[in-house]
């Protein structure tokens, strides 16, 4: 039986220069699985809440405390939300920092056999450190670590550790998904 593979472009909104990834993924994954994949490909640590949004529909985990209904991301398939090339949605991670990612369906192709493993095709830029304060906080962080005379230079280096804003390890990310795919086949 043929599977469908989607090519997605994921762009971290407001990042300058743009931080982005191009990913191939099975169209039949749940949105929750897509969340897990996005955490790895972007470089986040899955330490915060998240949700997806397409139009006025929200997907994630409903929380009566916030009074907001979300469609259950564990029951909704990616192919049900993004149906054709140029369809888009937003993935929001860490409601405090407000990281929003544009997800664009670039292509949809049939592939023979079972679903292929997730594969990152390209990307640019390191993921910002967790809890840096959103896009504005990230800009201030970069300014401080780049300028030894900046009043927060030492503090930001101690907090953020060694940080290269241009780093992006595509091979390491793809090795992770290949290993995970092999473990599933062997189980």
N, C-alpha and C positions, 0 to 999 in steps of 0.2 A: 504494500500500500504506500502511496506517495504521501509525503508530509509537505507542509509549506514552511519555508524559511523566510523570515522578515529581515530586511536590512533597515536598521534604525539609526538615525543620527540623534545623539543626545547632547544638548548644549546647556551648560550652566548659565542661566540668565544673568546678565549684568557683568559677567567676567570680562575683563579687559587686560591683556588680550584674551580672546575667547578660549575657554576650557571646554573641550568637546571629545566625544567618542563616537565611532561608527561600529555598530555591533550587528552580528548575525545571530538570530535566535529563532527557535521554533515558535511558529504563530499560535500554537496550541497551549503555550504555558499560561498559568494563571497570573493575574496581576501581582499576587503575593510573590510568586517565583520571579517575576520581572523585577520586583523590588529587591530581592536577594541578589540578583544579577547586577543591578545598577549599583548596589553598595560596593561590589567587588570592582566593577569596571571603572567607576568614578574614583574609588579609593576611600569611601566613607567607612565608618566603623559600626554602623547599625546601632548607635547609642541613643537615638531619638525617634520620635513619632514621625510618621509619613502618611501621605495620601496621594492619590491620583485624581486628576480632574479633566473632564472633557465636557466643554460647554458648561451647563449648570449641574452636571452629575458628578458626584464625588464617589470615589472608591477607596476602601480601606477598612478600618475597623470602627464600627459605630461606637460612640461613647456617650451614654446618656448624660454624663456629667457636663459635657460640652453642649448638649442639646442639638447635636448635629447628626443627621442620618447619612450614612455612607453605604453604598452597595458593597456587599461582602467580596473583597478582593480575592479570597480563596476560592470563590465559585465562578468568577468572571475570567474568561479567557482573553488573551491579548487580541486574538482575531475578532472578538465580539466588539471591541472598542475601536480598534484601528482596522478598517476593512479594505482600504485601497490606498495606493501611493498618494502622498501629500496629506493624508489624514494626520492629525496631531493631537497630543494631549500634554498635560503638565504633570510632572512628578515633583511633589514638594517634600523636602526632607528637613527635619529640625524646625518646628514651627517657631521657635524662639529666634533662631538665626534667619529663618525664612529662605532657605536655599530652594530655588525653583529651577527645574530642568525642563526645557522644551524637548519633547520626544516627537520626532518626525518619521513617519513611515516612508522610506525612500523607494523600496522595492519589495515585491512579494514573488517568490519563485517556488515552483514545485521541485521537490528533491525525491529521488527514488529511495525506497526503504524507510527505515525509522528516522526520527528526528536527529539531525546532526548536533554535536555539542555546540555550546555557545562559543562564538569566536569574535574577537575584537579585530577589526580590519585596520583601523587607524585611530588616531586621537592626538590631542595636543594639550599640554599643560598639566601640572600637578594638581591634585585635589587640595583645596584649602584645608588647613588644620581644623579639626572639630572645635566648636565653641569659640571661633575667632570673632564672631559678631556679624555674620552675613557678609555681603559684598563690601559694604563700607568698612567693616572691621578688617576684612582681608586686605583691602587697599592700604589701610593704616599699618597693618602688620608688615606688609611688603616694604613700605616706606621706611619703617623702623629698622628692619633687618638689613636693608641695603645701605643705610647711612650710619657709619660708626659714630657720628657726632649727634645723632638723633637722641633725645633725652630717654627714650624707651628702648634703645638698641639692645643693651645688655639684657634687660628684662625679657624682651621678646625672643631673643636667642635662647635664653634659659627655658622659657615657656614652650616655644615651638621647636626647639632642637635644631639640628641641621635641616635646612629646608631649601630645596631647589625648585622654584616655581615653574621651571621648564621640564622637570623630570616627568617621564611617562614611560613605564616599563611594559610595553605591549607583550613581549615574550613571556614575562613572568605571569601576567594575567591569563594569557592563553594556556600556559602550562597548568595553571590552577584548574581551568575548566576541562582540559584534557584528562587530568587525573580524576577529577570528579566524575566525568563521563565513563572512564574505565571502571571505576568502583561500582557504578550503577549497573554496568553490563555484567560485571563479575558476581554481583550479589544474587 
